[in-house]
């Protein structure tokens, strides 16, 4: 069975709503043969990454950058996973009240360094997530998970 790892830092109700929508999409009953595993960024390990076939990442934009928790995750897994996870699919979502460009750029930089391949467009939300924003999160989860079906 394929495994989708969702690594997230979810310190706010807005990010919780986005995470719930991503998980709902990834676990849609029409998607079969995919195990969805959720790990907070501060507890996700290199073993979790190596055991997964694709990744979804979620973070707030903090001071124009990804959260410290997600940065810590990447610092922890980067070298142990560098050669073993090349070409694996991923997607991400970012929430911020302003200035999300630095967060998206940092995510693009580190995932490019890892050699991961974007499986879906990022979802970037400013302020309270709208119904359309949550639908985009659902689609992100469903798209990445469906890509793992055999």
BABAVO-635872 format. One record per residue: residue number from 1; residue in one letter; z, y, x of N, C-alpha, C in turn. Coordinates in steps of 0.2 Angstrom, whole numbers, plus 5000, padded with zeros to 4 digits. Layout:
{num: NUM | residuo: A | nw: Z | nv: Y | nu: X | caw: Z | cav: Y | cau: X | cw: Z | cv: Y | cu: X} .
...
END
This chain:
{num: 1 | residuo: X | nw: 5000 | nv: 4994 | nu: 5004 | caw: 5000 | cav: 5000 | cau: 5000 | cw: 5000 | cv: 5006 | cu: 5004} .
{num: 2 | residuo: X | nw: 4996 | nv: 5011 | nu: 5003 | caw: 4996 | cav: 5017 | cau: 5006 | cw: 5002 | cv: 5021 | cu: 5005} .
{num: 3 | residuo: X | nw: 5004 | nv: 5026 | nu: 5010 | caw: 5010 | cav: 5030 | cau: 5009 | cw: 5008 | cv: 5037 | cu: 5010} .
{num: 4 | residuo: X | nw: 5010 | nv: 5041 | nu: 5005 | caw: 5010 | cav: 5048 | cau: 5006 | cw: 5017 | cv: 5051 | cu: 5007} .
{num: 5 | residuo: X | nw: 5017 | nv: 5055 | nu: 5013 | caw: 5024 | cav: 5058 | cau: 5014 | cw: 5024 | cv: 5065 | cu: 5012} .
{num: 6 | residuo: X | nw: 5028 | nv: 5067 | nu: 5008 | caw: 5029 | cav: 5074 | cau: 5006 | cw: 5035 | cv: 5077 | cu: 5010} .
{num: 7 | residuo: X | nw: 5034 | nv: 5082 | nu: 5015 | caw: 5039 | cav: 5085 | cau: 5019 | cw: 5040 | cv: 5092 | cu: 5016} .
{num: 8 | residuo: X | nw: 5046 | nv: 5094 | nu: 5014 | caw: 5046 | cav: 5100 | cau: 5011 | cw: 5053 | cv: 5104 | cu: 5013} .
{num: 9 | residuo: X | nw: 5053 | nv: 5110 | nu: 5013 | caw: 5059 | cav: 5114 | cau: 5013 | cw: 5059 | cv: 5118 | cu: 5006} .
{num: 10 | residuo: X | nw: 5064 | nv: 5117 | nu: 5002 | caw: 5064 | cav: 5119 | cau: 4995 | cw: 5070 | cv: 5123 | cu: 4994} .
{num: 11 | residuo: X | nw: 5071 | nv: 5129 | nu: 4996 | caw: 5077 | cav: 5133 | cau: 4995 | cw: 5078 | cv: 5137 | cu: 4989} .
{num: 12 | residuo: X | nw: 5072 | nv: 5137 | nu: 4985 | caw: 5072 | cav: 5142 | cau: 4979 | cw: 5070 | cv: 5138 | cu: 4973} .
{num: 13 | residuo: X | nw: 5071 | nv: 5141 | nu: 4967 | caw: 5068 | cav: 5138 | cau: 4961 | cw: 5061 | cv: 5138 | cu: 4961} .
{num: 14 | residuo: X | nw: 5058 | nv: 5143 | nu: 4964 | caw: 5050 | cav: 5144 | cau: 4964 | cw: 5047 | cv: 5138 | cu: 4968} .
{num: 15 | residuo: X | nw: 5050 | nv: 5137 | nu: 4973 | caw: 5048 | cav: 5131 | cau: 4977 | cw: 5049 | cv: 5124 | cu: 4974} .
{num: 16 | residuo: X | nw: 5055 | nv: 5124 | nu: 4971 | caw: 5057 | cav: 5118 | cau: 4967 | cw: 5052 | cv: 5116 | cu: 4962} .
{num: 17 | residuo: X | nw: 5049 | nv: 5121 | nu: 4958 | caw: 5044 | cav: 5121 | cau: 4953 | cw: 5038 | cv: 5118 | cu: 4956} .
{num: 18 | residuo: X | nw: 5036 | nv: 5121 | nu: 4962 | caw: 5030 | cav: 5119 | cau: 4965 | cw: 5030 | cv: 5112 | cu: 4968} .
{num: 19 | residuo: X | nw: 5036 | nv: 5110 | nu: 4971 | caw: 5037 | cav: 5103 | cau: 4973 | cw: 5036 | cv: 5098 | cu: 4967} .
{num: 20 | residuo: X | nw: 5040 | nv: 5100 | nu: 4962 | caw: 5039 | cav: 5096 | cau: 4956 | cw: 5032 | cv: 5095 | cu: 4953} .
{num: 21 | residuo: X | nw: 5028 | nv: 5100 | nu: 4954 | caw: 5021 | cav: 5099 | cau: 4951 | cw: 5017 | cv: 5095 | cu: 4956} .
{num: 22 | residuo: X | nw: 5018 | nv: 5096 | nu: 4963 | caw: 5015 | cav: 5092 | cau: 4968 | cw: 5016 | cv: 5085 | cu: 4967} .
{num: 23 | residuo: X | nw: 5023 | nv: 5083 | nu: 4966 | caw: 5025 | cav: 5076 | cau: 4965 | cw: 5022 | cv: 5073 | cu: 4959} .
{num: 24 | residuo: X | nw: 5022 | nv: 5077 | nu: 4954 | caw: 5019 | cav: 5075 | cau: 4947 | cw: 5012 | cv: 5073 | cu: 4948} .
{num: 25 | residuo: X | nw: 5008 | nv: 5077 | nu: 4952 | caw: 5001 | cav: 5076 | cau: 4953 | cw: 5000 | cv: 5069 | cu: 4957} .
{num: 26 | residuo: X | nw: 5004 | nv: 5069 | nu: 4963 | caw: 5004 | cav: 5063 | cau: 4967 | cw: 5006 | cv: 5057 | cu: 4964} .
{num: 27 | residuo: X | nw: 5010 | nv: 5057 | nu: 4959 | caw: 5012 | cav: 5051 | cau: 4956 | cw: 5009 | cv: 5050 | cu: 4949} .
{num: 28 | residuo: X | nw: 5004 | nv: 5053 | nu: 4948 | caw: 5000 | cav: 5052 | cau: 4941 | cw: 4999 | cv: 5045 | cu: 4940} .
{num: 29 | residuo: X | nw: 5000 | nv: 5042 | nu: 4934 | caw: 4999 | cav: 5035 | cau: 4933 | cw: 4992 | cv: 5032 | cu: 4935} .
{num: 30 | residuo: X | nw: 4987 | nv: 5037 | nu: 4934 | caw: 4980 | cav: 5035 | cau: 4936 | cw: 4979 | cv: 5033 | cu: 4944} .
{num: 31 | residuo: X | nw: 4984 | nv: 5036 | nu: 4948 | caw: 4983 | cav: 5035 | cau: 4955 | cw: 4987 | cv: 5028 | cu: 4956} .
{num: 32 | residuo: X | nw: 4984 | nv: 5023 | nu: 4959 | caw: 4987 | cav: 5017 | cau: 4960 | cw: 4987 | cv: 5015 | cu: 4968} .
{num: 33 | residuo: X | nw: 4991 | nv: 5011 | nu: 4970 | caw: 4991 | cav: 5009 | cau: 4977 | cw: 4994 | cv: 5014 | cu: 4982} .
{num: 34 | residuo: X | nw: 4997 | nv: 5019 | nu: 4979 | caw: 5000 | cav: 5024 | cau: 4984 | cw: 5007 | cv: 5025 | cu: 4983} .
{num: 35 | residuo: X | nw: 5011 | nv: 5024 | nu: 4988 | caw: 5018 | cav: 5025 | cau: 4988 | cw: 5019 | cv: 5033 | cu: 4990} .
{num: 36 | residuo: X | nw: 5023 | nv: 5036 | nu: 4986 | caw: 5025 | cav: 5043 | cau: 4987 | cw: 5032 | cv: 5044 | cu: 4990} .
{num: 37 | residuo: X | nw: 5033 | nv: 5046 | nu: 4996 | caw: 5039 | cav: 5047 | cau: 4999 | cw: 5041 | cv: 5054 | cu: 5000} .
{num: 38 | residuo: X | nw: 5046 | nv: 5057 | nu: 4998 | caw: 5048 | cav: 5064 | cau: 4999 | cw: 5054 | cv: 5064 | cu: 5004} .
{num: 39 | residuo: X | nw: 5053 | nv: 5069 | nu: 5008 | caw: 5059 | cav: 5070 | cau: 5013 | cw: 5059 | cv: 5077 | cu: 5015} .
{num: 40 | residuo: X | nw: 5066 | nv: 5080 | nu: 5014 | caw: 5067 | cav: 5087 | cau: 5016 | cw: 5065 | cv: 5088 | cu: 5024} .
{num: 41 | residuo: X | nw: 5062 | nv: 5093 | nu: 5025 | caw: 5060 | cav: 5095 | cau: 5032 | cw: 5065 | cv: 5093 | cu: 5038} .
{num: 42 | residuo: X | nw: 5072 | nv: 5095 | nu: 5036 | caw: 5077 | cav: 5094 | cau: 5041 | cw: 5079 | cv: 5087 | cu: 5042} .
{num: 43 | residuo: X | nw: 5077 | nv: 5082 | nu: 5038 | caw: 5078 | cav: 5075 | cau: 5039 | cw: 5072 | cv: 5071 | cu: 5040} .
{num: 44 | residuo: X | nw: 5066 | nv: 5073 | nu: 5039 | caw: 5060 | cav: 5069 | cau: 5041 | cw: 5060 | cv: 5068 | cu: 5048} .
{num: 45 | residuo: X | nw: 5058 | nv: 5062 | nu: 5050 | caw: 5057 | cav: 5060 | cau: 5057 | cw: 5050 | cv: 5058 | cu: 5059} .
{num: 46 | residuo: X | nw: 5050 | nv: 5057 | nu: 5065 | caw: 5043 | cav: 5054 | cau: 5068 | cw: 5042 | cv: 5047 | cu: 5065} .
{num: 47 | residuo: X | nw: 5047 | nv: 5043 | nu: 5064 | caw: 5046 | cav: 5037 | cau: 5061 | cw: 5043 | cv: 5037 | cu: 5054} .
{num: 48 | residuo: X | nw: 5045 | nv: 5042 | nu: 5050 | caw: 5042 | cav: 5044 | cau: 5043 | cw: 5035 | cv: 5046 | cu: 5044} .
{num: 49 | residuo: X | nw: 5033 | nv: 5050 | nu: 5048 | caw: 5026 | cav: 5052 | cau: 5049 | cw: 5022 | cv: 5046 | cu: 5052} .
{num: 50 | residuo: X | nw: 5024 | nv: 5042 | nu: 5056 | caw: 5020 | cav: 5037 | cau: 5059 | cw: 5019 | cv: 5031 | cu: 5053} .
{num: 51 | residuo: X | nw: 5024 | nv: 5031 | nu: 5049 | caw: 5023 | cav: 5026 | cau: 5043 | cw: 5019 | cv: 5028 | cu: 5037} .
{num: 52 | residuo: X | nw: 5017 | nv: 5034 | nu: 5037 | caw: 5013 | cav: 5037 | cau: 5032 | cw: 5006 | cv: 5037 | cu: 5034} .
{num: 53 | residuo: X | nw: 5001 | nv: 5038 | nu: 5028 | caw: 4994 | cav: 5038 | cau: 5029 | cw: 4991 | cv: 5045 | cu: 5028} .
{num: 54 | residuo: X | nw: 4995 | nv: 5049 | nu: 5025 | caw: 4993 | cav: 5056 | cau: 5023 | cw: 5000 | cv: 5060 | cu: 5022} .
{num: 55 | residuo: X | nw: 4999 | nv: 5067 | nu: 5022 | caw: 5005 | cav: 5071 | cau: 5022 | cw: 5004 | cv: 5077 | cu: 5017} .
{num: 56 | residuo: X | nw: 5009 | nv: 5079 | nu: 5014 | caw: 5009 | cav: 5085 | cau: 5010 | cw: 5015 | cv: 5089 | cu: 5013} .
{num: 57 | residuo: X | nw: 5014 | nv: 5096 | nu: 5014 | caw: 5019 | cav: 5100 | cau: 5017 | cw: 5020 | cv: 5106 | cu: 5012} .
{num: 58 | residuo: X | nw: 5027 | nv: 5107 | nu: 5012 | caw: 5029 | cav: 5113 | cau: 5008 | cw: 5034 | cv: 5117 | cu: 5011} .
{num: 59 | residuo: X | nw: 5033 | nv: 5124 | nu: 5011 | caw: 5037 | cav: 5129 | cau: 5014 | cw: 5037 | cv: 5136 | cu: 5011} .
{num: 60 | residuo: X | nw: 5043 | nv: 5139 | nu: 5012 | caw: 5042 | cav: 5146 | cau: 5010 | cw: 5039 | cv: 5150 | cu: 5016} .
{num: 61 | residuo: X | nw: 5037 | nv: 5156 | nu: 5015 | caw: 5035 | cav: 5160 | cau: 5020 | cw: 5041 | cv: 5165 | cu: 5022} .
{num: 62 | residuo: X | nw: 5044 | nv: 5164 | nu: 5028 | caw: 5050 | cav: 5167 | cau: 5030 | cw: 5048 | cv: 5172 | cu: 5035} .
{num: 63 | residuo: X | nw: 5049 | nv: 5178 | nu: 5034 | caw: 5047 | cav: 5183 | cau: 5039 | cw: 5040 | cv: 5182 | cu: 5042} .
{num: 64 | residuo: X | nw: 5036 | nv: 5180 | nu: 5038 | caw: 5029 | cav: 5180 | cau: 5040 | cw: 5027 | cv: 5173 | cu: 5044} .
{num: 65 | residuo: X | nw: 5031 | nv: 5168 | nu: 5043 | caw: 5030 | cav: 5162 | cau: 5046 | cw: 5033 | cv: 5156 | cu: 5042} .
{num: 66 | residuo: X | nw: 5031 | nv: 5150 | nu: 5044 | caw: 5034 | cav: 5144 | cau: 5040 | cw: 5041 | cv: 5144 | cu: 5041} .
{num: 67 | residuo: X | nw: 5045 | nv: 5141 | nu: 5037 | caw: 5052 | cav: 5140 | cau: 5037 | cw: 5054 | cv: 5137 | cu: 5044} .
{num: 68 | residuo: X | nw: 5060 | nv: 5139 | nu: 5046 | caw: 5063 | cav: 5136 | cau: 5052 | cw: 5064 | cv: 5129 | cu: 5051} .
{num: 69 | residuo: X | nw: 5065 | nv: 5126 | nu: 5045 | caw: 5066 | cav: 5119 | cau: 5044 | cw: 5059 | cv: 5115 | cu: 5045} .
{num: 70 | residuo: X | nw: 5054 | nv: 5118 | nu: 5043 | caw: 5047 | cav: 5115 | cau: 5044 | cw: 5045 | cv: 5115 | cu: 5051} .
{num: 71 | residuo: X | nw: 5047 | nv: 5121 | nu: 5054 | caw: 5045 | cav: 5122 | cau: 5061 | cw: 5049 | cv: 5116 | cu: 5065} .
{num: 72 | residuo: X | nw: 5056 | nv: 5115 | nu: 5063 | caw: 5060 | cav: 5110 | cau: 5067 | cw: 5057 | cv: 5103 | cu: 5066} .
{num: 73 | residuo: X | nw: 5054 | nv: 5102 | nu: 5060 | caw: 5051 | cav: 5096 | cau: 5059 | cw: 5045 | cv: 5095 | cu: 5063} .
{num: 74 | residuo: X | nw: 5041 | nv: 5100 | nu: 5064 | caw: 5035 | cav: 5099 | cau: 5069 | cw: 5037 | cv: 5099 | cu: 5076} .
{num: 75 | residuo: X | nw: 5042 | nv: 5102 | nu: 5078 | caw: 5045 | cav: 5102 | cau: 5085 | cw: 5047 | cv: 5095 | cu: 5086} .
{num: 76 | residuo: X | nw: 5050 | nv: 5091 | nu: 5081 | caw: 5053 | cav: 5085 | cau: 5082 | cw: 5048 | cv: 5079 | cu: 5082} .
{num: 77 | residuo: X | nw: 5042 | nv: 5080 | nu: 5078 | caw: 5037 | cav: 5075 | cau: 5078 | cw: 5031 | cv: 5076 | cu: 5082} .
{num: 78 | residuo: X | nw: 5030 | nv: 5082 | nu: 5084 | caw: 5024 | cav: 5083 | cau: 5087 | cw: 5022 | cv: 5078 | cu: 5093} .
{num: 79 | residuo: X | nw: 5025 | nv: 5078 | nu: 5098 | caw: 5023 | cav: 5073 | cau: 5104 | cw: 5023 | cv: 5066 | cu: 5102} .
{num: 80 | residuo: X | nw: 5029 | nv: 5064 | nu: 5098 | caw: 5029 | cav: 5057 | cau: 5097 | cw: 5023 | cv: 5054 | cu: 5092} .
{num: 81 | residuo: X | nw: 5020 | nv: 5059 | nu: 5088 | caw: 5015 | cav: 5058 | cau: 5083 | cw: 5008 | cv: 5060 | cu: 5085} .
{num: 82 | residuo: X | nw: 5008 | nv: 5064 | nu: 5091 | caw: 5001 | cav: 5067 | cau: 5093 | cw: 4995 | cv: 5062 | cu: 5093} .
{num: 83 | residuo: X | nw: 4996 | nv: 5057 | nu: 5096 | caw: 4990 | cav: 5053 | cau: 5097 | cw: 4989 | cv: 5048 | cu: 5091} .
{num: 84 | residuo: X | nw: 4995 | nv: 5046 | nu: 5088 | caw: 4995 | cav: 5041 | cau: 5083 | cw: 4992 | cv: 5043 | cu: 5076} .
{num: 85 | residuo: X | nw: 4993 | nv: 5049 | nu: 5075 | caw: 4991 | cav: 5052 | cau: 5068 | cw: 4985 | cv: 5056 | cu: 5067} .
{num: 86 | residuo: X | nw: 4981 | nv: 5056 | nu: 5073 | caw: 4975 | cav: 5060 | cau: 5073 | cw: 4970 | cv: 5058 | cu: 5067} .
{num: 87 | residuo: X | nw: 4967 | nv: 5063 | nu: 5064 | caw: 4962 | cav: 5062 | cau: 5058 | cw: 4966 | cv: 5060 | cu: 5052} .
{num: 88 | residuo: X | nw: 4972 | nv: 5060 | nu: 5051 | caw: 4975 | cav: 5058 | cau: 5045 | cw: 4975 | cv: 5065 | cu: 5040} .
{num: 89 | residuo: X | nw: 4974 | nv: 5063 | nu: 5034 | caw: 4973 | cav: 5069 | cau: 5029 | cw: 4980 | cv: 5072 | cu: 5027} .
{num: 90 | residuo: X | nw: 4979 | nv: 5079 | nu: 5026 | caw: 4985 | cav: 5082 | cau: 5024 | cw: 4983 | cv: 5088 | cu: 5019} .
{num: 91 | residuo: X | nw: 4988 | nv: 5091 | nu: 5016 | caw: 4988 | cav: 5097 | cau: 5012 | cw: 4994 | cv: 5101 | cu: 5012} .
{num: 92 | residuo: X | nw: 4994 | nv: 5107 | nu: 5010 | caw: 5001 | cav: 5111 | cau: 5010 | cw: 5001 | cv: 5116 | cu: 5005} .
{num: 93 | residuo: X | nw: 5007 | nv: 5118 | nu: 5003 | caw: 5008 | cav: 5124 | cau: 4999 | cw: 5013 | cv: 5128 | cu: 5002} .
{num: 94 | residuo: X | nw: 5013 | nv: 5135 | nu: 5000 | caw: 5017 | cav: 5140 | cau: 5003 | cw: 5019 | cv: 5145 | cu: 4997} .
{num: 95 | residuo: X | nw: 5025 | nv: 5147 | nu: 4997 | caw: 5027 | cav: 5152 | cau: 4993 | cw: 5030 | cv: 5157 | cu: 4996} .
{num: 96 | residuo: X | nw: 5029 | nv: 5163 | nu: 4994 | caw: 5032 | cav: 5169 | cau: 4997 | cw: 5031 | cv: 5175 | cu: 4992} .
{num: 97 | residuo: X | nw: 5035 | nv: 5180 | nu: 4994 | caw: 5035 | cav: 5186 | cau: 4990 | cw: 5030 | cv: 5191 | cu: 4993} .
{num: 98 | residuo: X | nw: 5028 | nv: 5190 | nu: 4999 | caw: 5023 | cav: 5194 | cau: 5002 | cw: 5022 | cv: 5191 | cu: 5009} .
{num: 99 | residuo: X | nw: 5017 | nv: 5193 | nu: 5013 | caw: 5016 | cav: 5191 | cau: 5019 | cw: 5016 | cv: 5184 | cu: 5021} .
{num: 100 | residuo: X | nw: 5012 | nv: 5180 | nu: 5017 | caw: 5011 | cav: 5173 | cau: 5018 | cw: 5006 | cv: 5171 | cu: 5023} .
{num: 101 | residuo: X | nw: 5002 | nv: 5176 | nu: 5026 | caw: 4997 | cav: 5174 | cau: 5031 | cw: 4999 | cv: 5171 | cu: 5037} .
{num: 102 | residuo: X | nw: 5005 | nv: 5173 | nu: 5039 | caw: 5008 | cav: 5170 | cau: 5046 | cw: 5010 | cv: 5163 | cu: 5045} .
{num: 103 | residuo: X | nw: 5012 | nv: 5162 | nu: 5039 | caw: 5015 | cav: 5155 | cau: 5037 | cw: 5008 | cv: 5150 | cu: 5037} .
{num: 104 | residuo: X | nw: 5003 | nv: 5152 | nu: 5033 | caw: 4997 | cav: 5148 | cau: 5033 | cw: 4994 | cv: 5147 | cu: 5040} .
{num: 105 | residuo: X | nw: 4994 | nv: 5153 | nu: 5044 | caw: 4991 | cav: 5152 | cau: 5050 | cw: 4995 | cv: 5147 | cu: 5055} .
{num: 106 | residuo: X | nw: 5001 | nv: 5148 | nu: 5054 | caw: 5005 | cav: 5143 | cau: 5059 | cw: 5004 | cv: 5136 | cu: 5056} .
{num: 107 | residuo: X | nw: 5004 | nv: 5135 | nu: 5050 | caw: 5003 | cav: 5128 | cau: 5048 | cw: 4996 | cv: 5125 | cu: 5050} .
{num: 108 | residuo: X | nw: 4991 | nv: 5130 | nu: 5049 | caw: 4984 | cav: 5128 | cau: 5052 | cw: 4984 | cv: 5126 | cu: 5059} .
{num: 109 | residuo: X | nw: 4988 | nv: 5130 | nu: 5063 | caw: 4988 | cav: 5129 | cau: 5070 | cw: 4991 | cv: 5123 | cu: 5072} .
{num: 110 | residuo: X | nw: 4997 | nv: 5121 | nu: 5069 | caw: 5000 | cav: 5115 | cau: 5071 | cw: 4997 | cv: 5109 | cu: 5069} .
{num: 111 | residuo: X | nw: 4994 | nv: 5109 | nu: 5063 | caw: 4990 | cav: 5103 | cau: 5060 | cw: 4984 | cv: 5102 | cu: 5064} .
{num: 112 | residuo: X | nw: 4981 | nv: 5108 | nu: 5066 | caw: 4975 | cav: 5107 | cau: 5070 | cw: 4977 | cv: 5104 | cu: 5077} .
{num: 113 | residuo: X | nw: 4982 | nv: 5106 | nu: 5080 | caw: 4984 | cav: 5103 | cau: 5086 | cw: 4986 | cv: 5096 | cu: 5085} .
{num: 114 | residuo: X | nw: 4988 | nv: 5094 | nu: 5080 | caw: 4990 | cav: 5086 | cau: 5078 | cw: 4983 | cv: 5083 | cu: 5077} .
{num: 115 | residuo: X | nw: 4978 | nv: 5086 | nu: 5075 | caw: 4972 | cav: 5083 | cau: 5074 | cw: 4971 | cv: 5080 | cu: 5067} .
{num: 116 | residuo: X | nw: 4976 | nv: 5083 | nu: 5062 | caw: 4976 | cav: 5081 | cau: 5055 | cw: 4970 | cv: 5084 | cu: 5052} .
{num: 117 | residuo: X | nw: 4967 | nv: 5081 | nu: 5046 | caw: 4961 | cav: 5084 | cau: 5043 | cw: 4963 | cv: 5086 | cu: 5036} .
{num: 118 | residuo: X | nw: 4962 | nv: 5092 | nu: 5034 | caw: 4964 | cav: 5095 | cau: 5028 | cw: 4960 | cv: 5091 | cu: 5022} .
{num: 119 | residuo: X | nw: 4964 | nv: 5089 | nu: 5018 | caw: 4961 | cav: 5085 | cau: 5012 | cw: 4960 | cv: 5089 | cu: 5006} .
{num: 120 | residuo: X | nw: 4963 | nv: 5095 | nu: 5006 | caw: 4963 | cav: 5099 | cau: 5000 | cw: 4964 | cv: 5106 | cu: 5002} .
{num: 121 | residuo: X | nw: 4962 | nv: 5111 | nu: 4998 | caw: 4963 | cav: 5118 | cau: 5000 | cw: 4971 | cv: 5119 | cu: 4999} .
{num: 122 | residuo: X | nw: 4974 | nv: 5124 | nu: 5003 | caw: 4981 | cav: 5125 | cau: 5002 | cw: 4982 | cv: 5129 | cu: 4996} .
{num: 123 | residuo: X | nw: 4988 | nv: 5128 | nu: 4993 | caw: 4990 | cav: 5132 | cau: 4988 | cw: 4995 | cv: 5138 | cu: 4990} .
{num: 124 | residuo: X | nw: 4994 | nv: 5144 | nu: 4989 | caw: 4998 | cav: 5149 | cau: 4991 | cw: 5000 | cv: 5153 | cu: 4985} .
{num: 125 | residuo: X | nw: 5006 | nv: 5154 | nu: 4984 | caw: 5009 | cav: 5158 | cau: 4978 | cw: 5013 | cv: 5163 | cu: 4980} .
{num: 126 | residuo: X | nw: 5012 | nv: 5169 | nu: 4977 | caw: 5016 | cav: 5175 | cau: 4978 | cw: 5020 | cv: 5176 | cu: 4972} .
{num: 127 | residuo: X | nw: 5027 | nv: 5177 | nu: 4972 | caw: 5031 | cav: 5178 | cau: 4967 | cw: 5032 | cv: 5172 | cu: 4963} .
{num: 128 | residuo: X | nw: 5034 | nv: 5173 | nu: 4956 | caw: 5035 | cav: 5167 | cau: 4952 | cw: 5028 | cv: 5163 | cu: 4951} .
{num: 129 | residuo: X | nw: 5029 | nv: 5157 | nu: 4951 | caw: 5023 | cav: 5153 | cau: 4950 | cw: 5020 | cv: 5153 | cu: 4943} .
{num: 130 | residuo: X | nw: 5014 | nv: 5155 | nu: 4942 | caw: 5011 | cav: 5155 | cau: 4935 | cw: 5009 | cv: 5147 | cu: 4933} .
{num: 131 | residuo: X | nw: 5007 | nv: 5147 | nu: 4927 | caw: 5005 | cav: 5140 | cau: 4925 | cw: 4999 | cv: 5138 | cu: 4929} .
{num: 132 | residuo: X | nw: 4994 | nv: 5143 | nu: 4930 | caw: 4989 | cav: 5141 | cau: 4935 | cw: 4991 | cv: 5139 | cu: 4942} .
{num: 133 | residuo: X | nw: 4996 | nv: 5142 | nu: 4944 | caw: 4998 | cav: 5140 | cau: 4951 | cw: 5001 | cv: 5133 | cu: 4951} .
{num: 134 | residuo: X | nw: 5005 | nv: 5132 | nu: 4946 | caw: 5008 | cav: 5125 | cau: 4945 | cw: 5003 | cv: 5120 | cu: 4944} .
{num: 135 | residuo: X | nw: 4997 | nv: 5121 | nu: 4941 | caw: 4992 | cav: 5117 | cau: 4940 | cw: 4988 | cv: 5116 | cu: 4947} .
{num: 136 | residuo: X | nw: 4988 | nv: 5121 | nu: 4951 | caw: 4985 | cav: 5120 | cau: 4957 | cw: 4989 | cv: 5116 | cu: 4962} .
{num: 137 | residuo: X | nw: 4996 | nv: 5116 | nu: 4961 | caw: 5000 | cav: 5112 | cau: 4965 | cw: 4999 | cv: 5105 | cu: 4962} .
{num: 138 | residuo: X | nw: 4999 | nv: 5104 | nu: 4956 | caw: 4998 | cav: 5097 | cau: 4953 | cw: 4991 | cv: 5094 | cu: 4956} .
{num: 139 | residuo: X | nw: 4986 | nv: 5098 | nu: 4956 | caw: 4980 | cav: 5096 | cau: 4959 | cw: 4980 | cv: 5094 | cu: 4966} .
{num: 140 | residuo: X | nw: 4984 | nv: 5098 | nu: 4970 | caw: 4985 | cav: 5097 | cau: 4977 | cw: 4988 | cv: 5090 | cu: 4978} .
{num: 141 | residuo: X | nw: 4993 | nv: 5088 | nu: 4974 | caw: 4996 | cav: 5082 | cau: 4975 | cw: 4992 | cv: 5076 | cu: 4973} .
{num: 142 | residuo: X | nw: 4988 | nv: 5077 | nu: 4967 | caw: 4984 | cav: 5072 | cau: 4965 | cw: 4978 | cv: 5071 | cu: 4969} .
{num: 143 | residuo: X | nw: 4975 | nv: 5076 | nu: 4972 | caw: 4969 | cav: 5075 | cau: 4977 | cw: 4971 | cv: 5072 | cu: 4983} .
{num: 144 | residuo: X | nw: 4977 | nv: 5074 | nu: 4986 | caw: 4979 | cav: 5070 | cau: 4992 | cw: 4980 | cv: 5063 | cu: 4991} .
{num: 145 | residuo: X | nw: 4984 | nv: 5062 | nu: 4986 | caw: 4986 | cav: 5055 | cau: 4984 | cw: 4980 | cv: 5051 | cu: 4982} .
{num: 146 | residuo: X | nw: 4975 | nv: 5053 | nu: 4978 | caw: 4970 | cav: 5049 | cau: 4976 | cw: 4965 | cv: 5048 | cu: 4982} .
{num: 147 | residuo: X | nw: 4965 | nv: 5052 | nu: 4987 | caw: 4961 | cav: 5051 | cau: 4993 | cw: 4964 | cv: 5044 | cu: 4997} .
{num: 148 | residuo: X | nw: 4970 | nv: 5042 | nu: 4995 | caw: 4972 | cav: 5036 | cau: 4998 | cw: 4971 | cv: 5030 | cu: 4994} .
{num: 149 | residuo: X | nw: 4969 | nv: 5030 | nu: 4988 | caw: 4967 | cav: 5024 | cau: 4984 | cw: 4962 | cv: 5020 | cu: 4988} .
{num: 150 | residuo: X | nw: 4963 | nv: 5014 | nu: 4988 | caw: 4957 | cav: 5009 | cau: 4991 | cw: 4952 | cv: 5007 | cu: 4986} .
END
